[in-house]
Structures are given as C-alpha cells and as structure tokens.
Amino acid sequence: MRQCEIWYADLNPVRGSEQKGHRPVVIISGNLLNSYLQVVIACPLTTKIKGYKGNVIVAPDSLNGISEKSEIMIFHVRSISKDRLIKRIGSISENQLMEIKQGLDDILRY
C-alpha cells in the first residue's frame, strides 16, 4: 500500500455524514507511515461530482483504473485500517497528489 494508490475499500460502519459503503479511496499518507502502521490516511472518491473547491476531479484512464469520472473528497480525509482495503485498482499522478495537498492546506488554514 503506497501513496497515490487507489484501492476499493469497505468504509462501513460509519456515523453521521461520513462516506460509506464499498468505494474507491486514494491513499495520501506517506510511504514510511504506510510501511510501519496498520492504518493509512485516505480520501474517498465519489461519482456524484459537486465540484467543491479543493477536490480533485479524475477521469478514467489506464493509470487510475476507475470506471467513471470521480471526485476525490478531500474534506472526508480519514485514517482507515489496512483491513478495510480490498483491492488495488490503480493510482493517481504526482500532479493530482499535489492538488490534494494544496486543497488540504487550504481547508486546514482557513
């Protein structure tokens, strides 16, 4: 499990407005953390695109392995157990990771 990878994950059970179900997530935690801890930090994807500022929109391609245009929901970032990760499907680009980091910086600053 490495930074930038997209995995199908089981996010159930949840509380309140957390993202639920079996869905793709992108791992944003660094590889050092990913290699030593039993959790990763991830952002879920949704096909219900709202275009929220800071969220990254990804179109299906051979790199990411997703089947539909999706939005990476940075405001739903969460730490999840590696046990929730079901199957690796692809990865995002370094540029997309930089966009996520910029979006997180923006929401954590204001």
Contacts in CASP RR format, 6 or more apart in sequence:
PFRMAT RR
TARGET T0000
AUTHOR 0000-0000-0000
METHOD contacts of the structure
MODEL  1
MRQCEIWYADLNPVRGSEQKGHRPVVIISGNLLNSYLQVVIACPLTTKIK
GYKGNVIVAPDSLNGISEKSEIMIFHVRSISKDRLIKRIGSISENQLMEI
KQGLDDILRY
1 7 0 8 1.000
1 27 0 8 1.000
1 34 0 8 1.000
1 40 0 8 1.000
1 82 0 8 1.000
1 85 0 8 1.000
1 88 0 8 1.000
2 27 0 8 1.000
2 31 0 8 1.000
2 34 0 8 1.000
2 91 0 8 1.000
3 27 0 8 1.000
3 28 0 8 1.000
3 29 0 8 1.000
3 30 0 8 1.000
3 31 0 8 1.000
3 34 0 8 1.000
3 97 0 8 1.000
4 26 0 8 1.000
4 27 0 8 1.000
4 28 0 8 1.000
4 91 0 8 1.000
4 92 0 8 1.000
4 93 0 8 1.000
4 94 0 8 1.000
4 96 0 8 1.000
4 97 0 8 1.000
5 26 0 8 1.000
5 27 0 8 1.000
5 88 0 8 1.000
5 90 0 8 1.000
5 91 0 8 1.000
6 24 0 8 1.000
6 25 0 8 1.000
6 26 0 8 1.000
6 27 0 8 1.000
6 45 0 8 1.000
6 64 0 8 1.000
6 65 0 8 1.000
6 66 0 8 1.000
6 88 0 8 1.000
6 89 0 8 1.000
6 90 0 8 1.000
6 91 0 8 1.000
6 92 0 8 1.000
7 24 0 8 1.000
7 25 0 8 1.000
7 27 0 8 1.000
7 42 0 8 1.000
7 85 0 8 1.000
7 86 0 8 1.000
7 87 0 8 1.000
7 88 0 8 1.000
7 89 0 8 1.000
8 22 0 8 1.000
8 23 0 8 1.000
8 24 0 8 1.000
8 25 0 8 1.000
8 85 0 8 1.000
8 86 0 8 1.000
8 87 0 8 1.000
8 89 0 8 1.000
9 22 0 8 1.000
9 23 0 8 1.000
9 24 0 8 1.000
9 25 0 8 1.000
9 42 0 8 1.000
9 44 0 8 1.000
9 80 0 8 1.000
9 84 0 8 1.000
9 85 0 8 1.000
9 86 0 8 1.000
10 21 0 8 1.000
10 22 0 8 1.000
10 84 0 8 1.000
10 86 0 8 1.000
11 18 0 8 1.000
11 19 0 8 1.000
11 20 0 8 1.000
11 21 0 8 1.000
11 22 0 8 1.000
11 23 0 8 1.000
11 25 0 8 1.000
11 44 0 8 1.000
11 80 0 8 1.000
11 84 0 8 1.000
12 20 0 8 1.000
12 21 0 8 1.000
13 20 0 8 1.000
14 20 0 8 1.000
14 21 0 8 1.000
18 76 0 8 1.000
18 78 0 8 1.000
19 44 0 8 1.000
19 46 0 8 1.000
19 73 0 8 1.000
19 76 0 8 1.000
22 86 0 8 1.000
23 44 0 8 1.000
23 45 0 8 1.000
23 46 0 8 1.000
24 44 0 8 1.000
24 45 0 8 1.000
24 66 0 8 1.000
24 70 0 8 1.000
24 89 0 8 1.000
25 42 0 8 1.000
25 43 0 8 1.000
25 44 0 8 1.000
25 45 0 8 1.000
25 80 0 8 1.000
25 85 0 8 1.000
26 42 0 8 1.000
26 43 0 8 1.000
26 45 0 8 1.000
26 72 0 8 1.000
26 92 0 8 1.000
26 100 0 8 1.000
27 34 0 8 1.000
27 40 0 8 1.000
27 41 0 8 1.000
27 42 0 8 1.000
28 41 0 8 1.000
28 42 0 8 1.000
28 43 0 8 1.000
28 77 0 8 1.000
28 97 0 8 1.000
28 100 0 8 1.000
28 101 0 8 1.000
28 104 0 8 1.000
29 40 0 8 1.000
29 41 0 8 1.000
29 42 0 8 1.000
30 41 0 8 1.000
33 40 0 8 1.000
33 41 0 8 1.000
34 40 0 8 1.000
38 81 0 8 1.000
38 82 0 8 1.000
38 83 0 8 1.000
39 79 0 8 1.000
39 80 0 8 1.000
39 81 0 8 1.000
39 82 0 8 1.000
40 79 0 8 1.000
40 80 0 8 1.000
40 82 0 8 1.000
40 85 0 8 1.000
41 77 0 8 1.000
41 78 0 8 1.000
41 79 0 8 1.000
41 80 0 8 1.000
42 77 0 8 1.000
42 78 0 8 1.000
42 79 0 8 1.000
42 80 0 8 1.000
43 72 0 8 1.000
43 73 0 8 1.000
43 74 0 8 1.000
43 76 0 8 1.000
43 77 0 8 1.000
43 78 0 8 1.000
43 100 0 8 1.000
44 72 0 8 1.000
44 73 0 8 1.000
44 76 0 8 1.000
44 78 0 8 1.000
45 58 0 8 1.000
45 66 0 8 1.000
45 70 0 8 1.000
45 71 0 8 1.000
45 72 0 8 1.000
45 73 0 8 1.000
46 70 0 8 1.000
46 71 0 8 1.000
46 73 0 8 1.000
47 68 0 8 1.000
47 69 0 8 1.000
47 70 0 8 1.000
47 71 0 8 1.000
48 71 0 8 1.000
49 57 0 8 1.000
49 69 0 8 1.000
49 70 0 8 1.000
49 71 0 8 1.000
50 71 0 8 1.000
51 57 0 8 1.000
51 71 0 8 1.000
52 71 0 8 1.000
52 73 0 8 1.000
52 75 0 8 1.000
53 103 0 8 1.000
53 106 0 8 1.000
54 74 0 8 1.000
54 99 0 8 1.000
54 102 0 8 1.000
54 103 0 8 1.000
54 106 0 8 1.000
54 107 0 8 1.000
55 71 0 8 1.000
55 72 0 8 1.000
55 73 0 8 1.000
55 74 0 8 1.000
55 75 0 8 1.000
56 71 0 8 1.000
56 72 0 8 1.000
56 74 0 8 1.000
56 92 0 8 1.000
56 96 0 8 1.000
56 99 0 8 1.000
56 100 0 8 1.000
57 69 0 8 1.000
57 70 0 8 1.000
57 71 0 8 1.000
57 72 0 8 1.000
58 64 0 8 1.000
58 66 0 8 1.000
58 69 0 8 1.000
58 70 0 8 1.000
58 71 0 8 1.000
58 72 0 8 1.000
58 92 0 8 1.000
58 96 0 8 1.000
59 69 0 8 1.000
60 66 0 8 1.000
60 67 0 8 1.000
60 68 0 8 1.000
60 69 0 8 1.000
63 90 0 8 1.000
63 91 0 8 1.000
63 92 0 8 1.000
63 93 0 8 1.000
64 89 0 8 1.000
64 90 0 8 1.000
64 91 0 8 1.000
64 92 0 8 1.000
65 89 0 8 1.000
65 90 0 8 1.000
66 89 0 8 1.000
66 90 0 8 1.000
72 92 0 8 1.000
72 96 0 8 1.000
72 100 0 8 1.000
74 100 0 8 1.000
74 103 0 8 1.000
74 104 0 8 1.000
74 107 0 8 1.000
75 107 0 8 1.000
77 104 0 8 1.000
92 100 0 8 1.000
END
